[in-house]
Structures are given as structure tokens and as C-alpha cells.
Amino acid sequence: MEATPSQNVRACGLRRTRYRGLPKTHIGHVLTALVCNVTRITDWIAEPTRPRRAPSHFRALCTAHS
């Protein structure tokens, strides 16, 4: 929950608005959210897949006796 507002404040300067008036400020917030989501999607697509981990010793023992 805390990561999204923190990311918006750090990356997009959301702490202060550059517009006066509620309608313009709302549009600025919507565009900032859009940029944040697009950034997250591109990071998610670009992230290489992680190799699967080997099972733990305990899990290997449990499956061996089944």
C-alpha cells in the first residue's frame, strides 16, 4: 500500500500540483497514475523470468515418502 504513493511522490513529484483548480488537478493526478501504471507494466514485461528453485530438504523428504 505504501509503495504506490511513495513511487508517485518520488518519480512524478505528486506532493505538489502544478495546476490551480480541482478539475485540472484531477487530470494531473489521473495522468500521473497512468504514467505510474505504464512504468510498472514495462518493468514487469522487461523483468527476466526467475529460474525455479530446487525443493527444500524437508519438501524432498516429504515427497519421497509419499
Sequence and secondary structure as in RCSB ss.txt:
>XXXX:A:sequence
MEATPSQNVRACGLRRTRYRGLPKTHIGHVLTALVCNVTRITDWIAEPTRPRRAPSHFRALCTAHS
>XXXX:A:secstr
  HHHHHHHHHH TTS SS SHHHHHHHHHHHHHHHHHHHHHHHHHS         HHHHHHHH  
